[in-house]
Amino acid sequence: MVLGDGEFLLLGDHSAHSLDGRYFGPVHRDDIVGKVVRVYWPFSRARVPE
């Protein structure tokens, strides 16, 4: 897949069971309304992103 300018492919962390960008396609930057502020699952990877 080739993404255009301002397009992002959003992927879930459990590829076998995620309805993510592979299902819905790319998302344009203008449609992204937030940012990740904390990863809490799986607990072994819990963190606050930089």
Residue pairs with C-beta under 8 A, 6 or more apart in sequence:
1 9
1 26
3 9
3 26
4 26
6 28
6 29
6 30
7 26
7 27
7 28
7 29
8 21
8 26
8 27
8 28
8 29
8 32
9 21
9 22
9 26
9 27
10 20
10 21
10 27
11 18
11 20
11 21
11 22
12 18
12 19
12 20
15 22
21 27
36 49
37 48
37 49
38 46
38 47
38 48
38 49
39 45
39 46
39 47
39 48
39 49
40 46
